[in-house]
């Protein structure tokens, strides 16, 4: 018998939800006031079975969402749009020619290449072909992604403000280059709450990646709650023994012993509550119980033994390698299946200032099949209809070569002025290509999409009007999409 | 009846304006106008709709002014007040706030406030926080409140709601509250007993004195300040490499412990370097300005990084001391508070004189730094060294310049092979940081009777040397190759020749000595390993001894730095040491090419490794070529030319050897003593501009140093205002903000929430104070008592308001859930550090040592590694061992991009931004950490061990344990529960002894092996429970 299941079965509805409800009532800070209303005043819901420990804010979602959850595949370091989705056949004739000033227009470039005497055009070494019914152009770096082009919308006209990794990653994930703002996942956890009482609302995966000379760093601020309450920070699920930090009992403490300790703890804490009448004490009792449930639900989540052969075959052999990108994709599917609101997978190593053809190939080998399998798997389970999937780096790469350009090799510097992002599911039109760049993939010539536009669009899919989604901090109504106008890119939505 | 009245009051608090109450602009109206109107009708002149401002009444653009006969507000006349018409208008095109603002319509309660305010005369007030601080007289004492001024204010407010202060908390509870609040540690049972036994009056006050005198007080209070100023042990951006600035952290601890007055505390941090003859501790204090996030990311753009660094300083200083959201004025005038964009950049101009460069170089000690000797004599020597070295370096460079001017240009280097000779020692020897403490007895002589192999002097060694003598190449690293021959000249005394001499390469590798003469002379061990190079050369004349490093065991391609000489008996002259080098490529030879030399050091400069160059040069080496400015390029080139470049060595020897020993000594101190980042002022500050729309690449009008005009004027001692002027301005008694903001933060620390609940925003958008008169009285009192922090803390904790019982009756909870009225004592969860320290203290594991380099206690695997940059020196977390595991959490290494989970799980900030108040979340992840984190569980086990070694009775142990964590005696019910819990675990572990063994093996410290295993394990579960009690996790 599993003592955790026993315990949950033995809990009367009244006990459990009275606890949860009072817990909500107890955290009587200003920011929770709207939440209280949503939880039904005192929090004791009419239908206890539907009660949620973390309900949405009052009035959320603002309108019917097309996506209930989101999986964000972040390709950290900046994949090259020129070698993946932004097909520029004319460039072949311009090999090693100088980038025309009319294209560069004196735009800033990083100090890594600003000292270069020349900016020689480096056409992609990869072959492009049209795929699917939509005929979307994809390079042969991404044979698996090519199979799902009819399910995804490729946006080739995304642009960002930042030109270096640290601020660009921070901008991508928090809508600001300066550290301290809340991340996208935290915003969603805050606004929409969680539909799973046993798992966090916002989960982060940092899979392994094939080694490079120096892979760019990630920062916990990419999933931290910033000015929002810290309970909305992303929880990193690790590929180690403890998928959630401190999940495992210490050696020698089995679940029965832990349960016995928790039973005592609950009794003591109820006495404490009687002594001080502090609602936080009831919340704490509920949180210890959720911790105990997580000790069961998380290992069950990360255990792939129940997956069918067919499913494992879909993902391919790497799915069996714990902590691989592919395994993370399957884990992401299992998470959204359990109604976890936000899953963020951050794959590193895409920063190819040199040796791009070889190293981008390795990066794509790491990720291509997982992306394909994730979409296909979500689709076959009907989950893609209300799960939004996004694939994005923090910026693109330059058309000119950084360092020596040869017939077989080149590098590319950071390029914030245009890059390609794809989205799928949850209200996004499949088989679509949106936006256009010039012949050099240097400037956007049609339908620009700023990162704020992109975030406004993501929020829209999740039923949120980005302009009405704010949190007061430092005297300002902080928004994920900042103060400048941002636009929902309705053209890519169903 | 009571309940009924309280429910009515609840409504009053929720909609704070009772029908009969008169409307106050600051309390009631300003928050509404600020939040809904000021963005377009406020202080921002650049974005003011209809030339109307509503934050002010009487100016031409003010609310009372007439525009074409229309007035926004006509006192006592709703009909004629356009503002009123607009907020109630049903028409979308008239309605305010307008639809495009995305602001919802005003709520009925808000509209009602505006209505009554206009009806009552629409009286404007200046924003409360910007008004001068007067010290209001405390209200008359109420019977139950006593005479304490704080209580008289609090009771006065309570009385308006027919409430009064609660009874005092039980003494044990109070003692635990006080001890945790003042020291961050729980009281021991002995301390509890002593307090309970002290029946004389003043017992509580005596405990306050004891705790204020404890060094733990400073550690605990420093923590909050370190959050505010975002102290951390890494740079924070990109590589997020180690930054050595912990002496600043220790300075903060000491400042609290020695009760440095807050005004001085402020001045020393912002501008200690500008004080006359600053002491070392005053320089260390200026580390404040260096706590910014910094980067050396390869592609980063200098102007952008420079702007961000300055903004970080301005924003932090404004928030921490002034409670101003200055950063709102970076792109345009502040929309809510009277700070113009120009004034924002004027504040920035004050920090533009800081000498530190925009990049951190990814090194741990980017200049300017101070070496902290710890003893005055050595500190003085360090100062002297700097003073002596500068002119000698100048002389050396001048000499080298003159060589160039005289036509001896630098070689043109090609990829072709080259052979050349380099002389390390002609008339003197070089001392390296490693050999600095090991000077042998040998002496250089010059004169007609001295035989020389070159130059004018030779070294005389007499008798066996206790220590070997070194001929080093200074900081030139030599690469061993088969074609490189080192040499030295030996002249054995004809009367008393040595029995033998030996030469050895100085290298990290294991090498063999070369011995000339009697192989047995240096003992059997050396004889067995050495190479016999030949007989002792004939005395009475110079012989050139030559040897090849590879022959001695230095692997081809590895490095060495010179020769070590040993002499057995006799006397000899030694002279002219060096090497004949054949390089496969001249332009890749570090001794000839500065670029090649810089390349060899670039990576090591960023590592934490010991590099025998001074920090300022190490910094330049850590920068990429594009990051180096002209001055730095020149410094690097000159250094190579003057100190390394082989063709100049012979001619520069005198000047080089004059400075080198001092430089070596200086570098030695840098490598062996603590260093810390400090502030220094440039002779000429960088230019400051208004940055148009806050864009780094759009500098507008140039501005000088200044402060916002709505505050008292900035007085400068000299022609231009400096950081010192700014610091003095901040703590000038007439500054209305600093004292208010500071006392509010101390109040928040002790009461769980501030009187102003937005501690970093005292502006229009911040919360108004719950007790305005009390806040002002406290601020004035703080200034009046000389900014005496301990006195102020004493004042707060001796109040009845602080000492109240924390019980919240259901009625009170409903009326005042967040305890704004203070009708009960504050109760809140302990901070991350306190939770960990408390567990360590209860386990008897806590190490009392104060200060020093940060430590790396337990941390789960995979916290740093999955996020860190490949080349970062904080990529891999290597846990410390032994005592370092049990230091106070204040000393835990703080990596900004991935702080310790034991911290962030409990709401510690990342220290990437200023943080003047932490949240207090309550999550399942915290439960998991407290139950399962090895630090917590090991502490539980050690706690159990203490109990088992104490007495043999279950009851006594349980009572003692319970008292240790809660400070109080368990009730009957709790005793029963404790016994039941113990019995459950006891029976379990008696049946499962293997599991019991495993329980005891958790953690690195060894469990006492004499105790019965199942019993020990059962008690560990009991203590694990006790460390998780809600009462333990809170200060009650």
Interface residues (C-beta under 8 A of the other chain):
Chain A: X27 X28 X29 X30 X108 X110 X111 X112 X113 X114 X115 X163 X164 X165 X166 X178 X179 X180 X200 X206 X212 X213 X214 X215 X216 X217 X218 X219 X220 X221 X224 X229 X230 X231 X233 X235 X236 X238 X239 X240 X242 X244 X245 X246 X247 X248 X249 X250 X251 X252 X253 X254 X256 X257 X258 X260 X261 X264 X265 X267 X268 X269 X271 X272 X273 X275 X276 X277 X278 X279 X280 X281 X283 X284 X285 X287 X288 X290 X291 X294 X295 X413 X414 X467 X468 X472 X474 X475 X476
Chain B: X102 X236 X237 X238 X239 X240 X293 X295 X297 X298 X299 X300 X301 X302 X308 X325 X327 X328 X336 X337 X624 X625 X626 X627 X697 X758 X760 X761 X763 X764 X765 X766 X806 X807 X808 X809 X810 X813 X817 X818 X827 X829 X860 X861 X862 X866 X867 X868 X869 X870 X871 X872 X897 X898 X899 X901 X904 X905 X907 X910 X912 X913 X919 X921 X922 X923 X924 X925 X926 X927 X928 X929 X931 X932 X933 X934 X937 X971 X973 X974 X977 X980 X981 X984 X985 X988 X995 X996 X997 X998 X999 X1000 X1001 X1002 X1017 X1021 X1024 X1025 X1028 X1029 X1030 X1031 X1033 X1034 X1036
